[in-house]
Amino acid sequence: MEFSQETLIAVGFYIINWFFYLWLMDYSPWRKKTLSYLVAQKRIEWLEATAQRSNRIVDSTMLMGQMNGSLFYASSALLALGACFALLTNREHITDLLFATLHQIDTTETYIEVKIISLMLIFAYCFFKFGWAFRLFTYSSVLIGSIPNPQKDASEEYNQKIQKSCMQAAHINIQAARHFDRGQRAIFASLPLLSWFAGNKVMMVTSVIIVLAMLRRQFLSQSVYILK
């Protein structure tokens, strides 16, 4: 089966658009100005403050919230994956509906299968990212529990041990948040693929709108100005 030139341009545009966003967020010189990076620095400050208190109930509550969030998204991704399987079994009805309502050129069962499988790949990626984030948040809770309690007149070696434990817990927590963030990006990236059923041009426009909205939140939102 050959794809039309319009479809190939739309898919290429989608891929380039999202790879540009990923480069801008993770590898560009401006990555340290993002909201995600600023919050990551606050995670380090949080764990440093944790080392100064013996009662860590607040820290446990915060970690529980992070773990519950990643677990919720992992479950949602799994449900979305199951919904895509259901769509595959009804691709004939979807093909007839799209052809009747939108009169698309690329409306065949094979085209529909490609679009659904693309969504399935995205949701499978989301599930693994959120699942791994949950696991890392669990590891982070273990490391926080292993941070020695502060002591008066502690030796330099003891203080270094506390500092090392704090940094280990902080960086594992940052890694967990990074995987969680990439899972959320993938969810946003699935929206243009969902709009692809309405046409190639709709997918391209949706992709640009979502990327611009995400960039505004990461670089120009009120939260960024608060943390600077």
N, C-alpha and C positions, 0 to 999 in steps of 0.2 A: 504493500500500500504506500502510495506517495502522498506526502502532506503538501498542501498548497503553499505557495510562497508567502501568503499573508500569515498563515499559521507558523511557519518557520521564523518569520520576522518577529511575531508576537512572543514566541517562546524564547528566542534569543534576547529580545528586549527585557523580558522578565528575569532571565538568568543574570544578565549584565547589571540590571537595576539592583538586584539583591546582593550580588557579589560586591558591588560598589558600596552598599550600605555596610556589609560585613567588614570590608577593608576600612571604611571610615571609623567604625566603632572599635575595632580591635587592633589595627595595625598602622593607622595613619598618625601623623604628628599631633592631631587634635583629639586623640583618644583620651588624654588626661583631662579634657574639659567636659567629658560626658557625665551625666548623672550617675551612671553605673560606677565609674571610676571614683567619683567623689564619695559615694556611699561605701565603696570598698575600703577607702581610707578610714571612714567612720567605724567600720567593723574592727579595724586594728585598735582604734581608740577604745572601743567598747571592751575588747578583751584585755586591754591594759588596765582599764578601770575595774574589770572583774577580779583581777589579781589583788586589788587593794581591799577587797571585802571578803569576809568569811561566809556571809549569808548570800547564797547565789540562787535564791528562788526566782528572782527576776530574770536572771540569765536563762534558767531552765524554761521559764514561760516563753521567753523570746524564741528560744530554739524550737520549742514545741509548735509555735506558730509557723515557723519556717518549714518544719517537717510536714505539718498538716497541709500547708499550701502546695508543696511539691507533690504530696500524695494525691491531693484533689485534682491537680492538673494531669498527673499520670493516669488516674482513673478516667478523666474526661477524654484524654487522647485515646485510651483503649476503647471507650464507647464510640468515639468518632470513627475509629478503625472498623469496628463492627458494623457501623452504619454504612460504611463504604462497601463492605462485603454484600450488604443488603441491596445497595444500588447496583452492584454488578449483576445480581440475579434478575434485576428488573431493567436492564439496559435497553431492551426492545421498547418498552413503554416510554422510557426517557427519550430515546431517539425519535419516536413518533411525535412526542409532545413538543420537542424542540423544533423539529422540522415544521410542524403545523403552526407553531406560534411565532418562530423567529426566521424561518426559511433560510437556515444557515447552509452554507456550502459544505462545511466540514461536519455534517451531521449524519454519521453512519455509526453502526454499532462499534466498529473498530476505533473510531475517534472517541466515542464515549468511553470505551474501555481504557484508552490512554489517559484520558482526563481523570477518571476515577482512580486508576492505579497511581497516578501522580499524587493525588490526595492521600492515598494509602501510604505511600512512601513518606510523605511529610508527617503524617500522624504517627507512623512507626518510629520515626526519628524523634518526635516529641516525647513519645512514651519512654524511650531509652534515656533521653536527656533528663526528664523529670524523675525517672526511677533512680538514675545515678546521683542526681542532686539530693534526693531523699537519703540515699545511702551515705553520701558525704556529710550531710547535716547530722546523721547519726554518729558518724566518726567524730564530728566536731563536738558533739555533746560529751563523748568519752574523753576527748582531749581537755575540754573545759573542766570536767570532773577531776582530771589528773593534775590540774594546776595547784601547786602547794599553797596552803594558807599563808597570809602575810604574818610576819613575826617581828616583834621589836628587837632591835640589836641583832638582826640576822647577819650572817657572814656574807661576804661578797660572793662566794660560791653559791650560797643559797639563793641570793637575789638573781644571779645569772640563770639559775635553774628555773626560777619563776618566769624570767623574761623569755627564756627559750620556749617554755611551755605555752606562754601567751602567744608567741609568734607562730608556733605550730598550729594551735587552735584557730588563730585568726586566718592563716593562709588556707587551711582546709575549708573554713567557712566561706572564704572568698571564692575558692574553687567551686564549692557547692552552689553559691549564688551565680557564678558564671555559667554553669551548666543549666541552672534554672532559667537564667536570662536567655540563653540560646534556645531553650525549649519554647519560651514565650515568643521569641522572634519567629520561630518556625510556625507557630499558630497564626501569627499575623501574615506570614508568607503564604499560608494556605488560603487566605481570603481571596487574593487574585486568582488562584487556581479554581476556587469555587465560582467566581464570577466568569471564568472561562467558558462555562456552559452557556452563558449569554452572548458569547462572541469574543473574537480575538481583540478587537479594539477595546471592549469593556475590560478585559483583563489587563491590558496595558495601562489604561487610565486608572484603574483600581490600584495597580501596583505602584504607580507614581504617587497617588494620593496617600496611600498607607505609609510609604517610605518617608514622604515629607512630614507626615504627622508624627512618625516615630523620631525623626531627626529633631523636630521642634521640641519634643518632650525631653530628648537627651541633651540638647544644647541650649535651648531658649526658654524652657519652662520656668515657672515660678520656683519650683523646687531646686533648680540649679542655682538660682540667685540666692536662695536661702542658705545653701551649703557653702557657697563661695566665701 
